[in-house]
Amino acid sequence: MIYPIVAYGDPVLKAKAQDIPQDFPDLKKLVENMYDTMYNAHGVGLAAPQIGKSIRLFVIDSAPFEEDEEKKATAVKKAFINPQILKEEGEEWAFEEGCLSIPGVREDVYRPAIVTIRYLDEEWQEHEDVFDGLVARIIQHEYDHIEGILFTDHLSGLKKRLIKGKLTKISKGDVDADYRMKFPVKR
C-alpha cells in the first residue's frame, strides 16, 4: 500500500512521536508499505509522521545516492524502530536537503558527520551502530521527523523568511508533486 505523504503544515509533523509497543499490529506490513511509499516518491528516507502516524519509526535506503554499482551493493537499507541517537560527532558539513513533505524546497543544512544510534529492527532485535557521511545525514533528517523537527527548522531566520511563501503554498495544497499528498485541513 502506498500512503499519501503528509504535507508541511500538518500538526503531526511538529509533534514528538510515541514509542511503538512490541504488540503493535502489523508492524512488518507497515514497514513494507513505508518502503513502497518512499520508493514511489523517489525518496531515500521516510518517517512514520510523514504518513500521518505519530510513532517512532523510519526507513532509509541510501542506494539512490550511490553512483557506481559496487557502492549501491553496500548501500544501507534499514528500518529503525524506537531509535535513540546516542551521539553526534565530527565536523559539521553542509548538504542541500529536501523533504517529501516539503516538495520543491531544498536548502543547505549543517549536520555532524557521524551519528551513533540505538534502535530495534523488525524482529525486535536491538542494535547500536555508527554511521557517517550521507547515511548519517539521512538518519539525522529522519530522526528529526520523529522528534517533530523539519529540516527547515535548521535554517537561519533570513532563509526561513525567504521560503515562507513557498511553505504557505505547500500547506494550502498549491504544489506540484509526482506522488500523492495529504494536505492540512483547511479551516
Sequence and secondary structure as in RCSB ss.txt:
>XXXX:A:sequence
MIYPIVAYGDPVLKAKAQDIPQDFPDLKKLVENMYDTMYNAHGVGLAAPQIGKSIRLFVIDSAPFEEDEEKKATA
VKKAFINPQILKEEGEEWAFEEGCLSIPGVREDVYRPAIVTIRYLDEEWQEHEDVFDGLVARIIQHEYDHIEGIL
FTDHLSGLKKRLIKGKLTKISKGDVDADYRMKFPVKR
>XXXX:A:secstr
    EE TT GGGGS  B   TT TTHHHHHHHHHHHHHHTT SEEEGGGGT  BSEEEEE GGG  SHHHHHT 
 EEEEEEEEEEEEEEEEEEEEE  TTSTT  EEEEEEEEEEEEEE TT  EEEEEEEHHHHHHHHHHHHHHTT  
GGGGS HHHHHHHHHHHHHHHTT    SS EE     
